[in-house]
Amino acid sequence: MAPRKPTRARPAKKPTPRTKARAARTVRRRRTPEEARTEILAAARQLLLDEGPDAVTIQRVSAAVGMTHGNLLHHFGSAAELQSDLMAVMVRDLTEALDSAVRHLRSDSAAPRALIDIVFDAFSNGGAGKLAAWIALSHNFDHLDGIQEAVASLVEAIEEKFARAEGIHHRAVTSAVLMLAFMAFGDALLGQHLSDMLDRERAAPRKVATMLLPSFFTME
């Protein structure tokens, strides 16, 4: 009997777009609805911080989380609903940051600079500055209702810590909070550019706010 000729291995087929898509579906991680919503909102928030409100679209967000357009709409019915929920989440985070400032003020180690850092960080790192600009430009002011109680608590905590012992008027404290909020908002949006224009270090706005804050408590 003649020996069999060795068979040659067939070259592997190159994957087609269809097989690639099928493979992607098989390895796609399963997410609970709650996990999916959390990841979607986190991706939308990052797009807002990196590129601004115009980037928070269904197409951009679905690409960022590896979902189809239709799958994302299963969790959020429209771009408007996604954007509204993102605003609500960011307002909640701002409220928590203000509550943190209140807790700090009511501790024995509270100092003006630490308070300023908490508020400035909330507007810059936390995204409250861009959120506030987005709310103003889209006229969704109802979302600001969620922080009213936190702002009132901050005013009360500042009064307790710095003002009541010296009999400082309530209006002076609210003026201080206005100054803090506007400076933190402006710093989050334009602080880097303005600091560069003026040849100042990046922390200059915080230093200025720290110098100004005590002056409100010496107002007549």
N, C-alpha and C positions, 0 to 999 in steps of 0.2 A: 504494500500500500504506500502510495507516495505521501511524503510528509506534507502536512497542511502549511500553507503559506501564512505567516503571521499577519493578523489583521491590523490595519492602521487605525489608530484612534481618530475619530471624527473631530474636526476642529469645533471648538465651542461656538455656538451661535452668539452673535452680538445682540445684546438686549435691545429690543425695540421700545419706542416710547410707551406702548401699551404695557409691556412687561415691566418696565420701570415703574409705571404708575401702580401696577398690581403689587409689586414688591413694596412700594412705599406704603400702600394700604395695609399690608400684612404686618409691617413693623411699627405702624403708627401706635403711639401709646394711647391706651384707653384712659379717658378722663371722666370723672363724675361731672354732672352739670355744675356743681358748685366750684370744682377745680377749674373747669373750662371758663366760667365767668370770671374767676379770680385772675387767671392767666390773660384773658382777653383785656380786662381792665388794666392790668399791669403793663401790657404791651401798648395799649392806647395812651396810657399816662407817659410812657417813655417817648412815644412819638410826639406828644404834646410838648414835653420838655426839650426834646432835641430839635424839633422842626416847627413847632407852633400848631395852632388849632387846625389849619388847613390840612395837616397830615393825618388827622384823626378821621379817616374814612374807613368804610367797610372793607374796601379792597386792600388798603395798606395794613390794617390791623389783622385781617385774616391771613395775609402773607406772613406777617410777623410771628403768628402763633402756629402756622402750618395747618390751617383749616381752609376748607372751601368757603366760598362766599355764602352758599346756602346753609352750611353748618353753623357759621357764625350768626346768621340771621335766625337760626333756631333758638339761640340763646338771647339775642337782642333783635327785636323785630325790625329795627331800622337804625340808620346812622344817628338820627336824632335821639333815639332811646339810649344808644350806647353813650353818646356824648353827655346826655343828662345824668346817666348813672355814674359816669366818670366824675362829673362835677360834684355829685353827691358824696362820692368816696373821698375826694380830695378836700371837700369842706369838712367832712368828719375828721380827716387827719389833721387839718388846721385846728379844729376844735380841741383835739387831743394835745396838740403842741401848746396851745394857749393854756389848757388845763395843767400841762407840765410846768409852764411858767408860773402859774398860780401856786402850785405845790412848792416850787423852788422859793418863791417869795415868802412863803409861810414857814420856811425852814430857818434855822438859826444862822446858816452860813450864806444867806442870800446877799448878793451884791449887784449893783446896777449893771455892770458889764456882762455878768452871767445872764441876766434877764434879757439884755439886748441881743446876746448871741442866740438865745432860744428863739426869740421872735424873728431875727434876721434869717436864721437857719430854716425856719418854717416857710418863709417866703421864697428862699432861694433853693436849698436842697429839697425841701418838701414840695416845691412847685406852686405854692400859694400865690406867688407873684404873677406867674403866667395864668393861673386859674382866675385870679381877680381881673386881669386884663381881658381874658376870654369871656367871663361873665358880663363885663361891662360892654364889650363890643357886640355880644349876642343878645344883650338886654334880658338875660336870664337872672334878674336880681332876686327872684324868689329863693334861689339857692343860698343866698346870704343869710336867710332867716336862721339857719342852723347854727351860726356862730354868735348870735346875739347874746345868749346866756353866757357863753365863754368870755366874751368881751366884758360883760358886766362883772363877772367874777374876777377878771384881771384888774379892772378898776378898783374893785373892793380890796383886793390883795395889796395893790400898790398903796392904797390909803392906809391899810393896816400897818404896812411895813415902814413907809417913809413919811407919811403925811399926818396921820391923826395925832401922833405925839406932839407935833409942832403946831397943830391946829390949822393945817393947810386946807384951803377951800377945795371942795369937790370939783369945781370948774378947773382948777389948776391941774388936778390929776387927769381929768378927761383930755385936757390940752396936751399933757405929756403922752397919753396913749395915742392921740391923733398924730403927734410928731413921730412917735415910734413906728406906727403903722405906715405912714406915708414914706418915711425914710427906708423902711424895710422893703416896701413895694418898689420904690424907685431903684433901690440897690439891686433887687432881684432882676430887674429888666435892663437897667443901663449902667449898673455900678462899675462893671469892668471897663466899659468904654469911657465913661466919664473919668474914672481914675487914671486911665491911660492919657486922656486929653490933658489932664491937669498935672501929669507926671507925679501921681500919688500912688502909694502902696494900696493893694486891693482891700486891706482892712480899714482904710481911712474913714469910710462912712460909719463904721461901727465905733471908731474912736471918737468921731464927732458927736454921734448920738450919746455916747457915754459922758462926754463933757457937757452936753446940753441938758440931759435928763435932770440932774440935781437943781438946775436953775428954775425949773417949774415949781419946785417945792419952796422957793424963796419968794414967789410972787405974792404981791399984796392981794 
